[in-house]
Amino acid sequence: MSTFMFADSDPIQPAAGMPYLEKDGAILRGVTKAFFDYSNPETYAGTGPLAIGVVFNNLVEGGGSGGVTGAGGTTFPPIYHGTVRTLGMVTGANGSNLTLPTSFMLSGTSTRFLSVFWLRMSKVGWPAVSTPKGLMGWGSGSPAATQYAVTVVFDATGAVSALRWTVYGMSGVTVQTIQLQVTSAAVLDKILDGTLHQIGCAFEIIGGVGIPSLYVDGELVATGVGGAIAALNVVATQGQLFGLSAAGSVTQPGYHELDTRIGRPQLHDLTSHPEIAFTDILKRDKNSAYGYLS
């Protein structure tokens, strides 16, 4: 599926008078840094299991490509209704990884951004493990080497007990962790009901205080208390879907226990656009995704 948008005026004029062409209705030039839609053949036109070496094309021009990396010859299941999935899959150091390009990393001077993806995940039936598992993030190890991450936490019964939206910044030479931990049963039940939901993880720095917020299907469901921050942490080297631990580590087994699905991962830097509301982008994303994800 491709959505085309034309613009015939812009501060930077296209060459030879040709119009700009966007590959998804949720992409905003100068705002959207990276965008993958697995239902769009521009991102991936292949069929069958996703073996190591598969390349996913970014829908943002110049945004770089992602794909499947790892060792051991394991494969992800085929694209399913516009989502990548982990059924029967081992991710992390014990298997393959779904990688994201450097366009999913923000500059240290970014003060307002939105990370978006679509998630289908069960709340119960997981092993009772102490290590949180990651959904999406940019990082490769300890908090000192992570910029942001969305992770889930499990209780002793194997149920998801919390969802964490964490941003790592700098306060002087010290890494500052700013985290929104959602434990509300009502919110978790809404997100993890086994159907697909749009997850919007927002962050903005106001007066030197970083404030994380969580949106579900375009609705604000939680806001963190914030923390002092001077700049975002830029000492991180890779981004992934699945396989991240609490600190962004890729050394933990991933989501092979249950069928978890992610669609349309994207990142929008709104630092220079305070007039654009987070909900505006979420609405554009929902309208573009309608009918192509399930």
Protein Blocks (a to p, Z undefined) as FASTA:
>chain_A
ZZddddfbdfbacehhiacddfbfkbcghkambdcdfkbmklomcecjddehiacddfbg
hkapaddedehhiacdddeehiacfehiaehjllccddddfklpccfkbcbdcddddddd
dfbhpacdfbdcdfbdcdebdfklcfbdcdddddfkopafbdcddddddehjaccddddd
dfbfklmmmmmnopacddddddddeehiacddddeehiafbdcebjadfbdcfbdfbdce
ehiafkopakbccfkmpccddehiacddfklmmkbcfklmmmmmmmmmgopaZZ
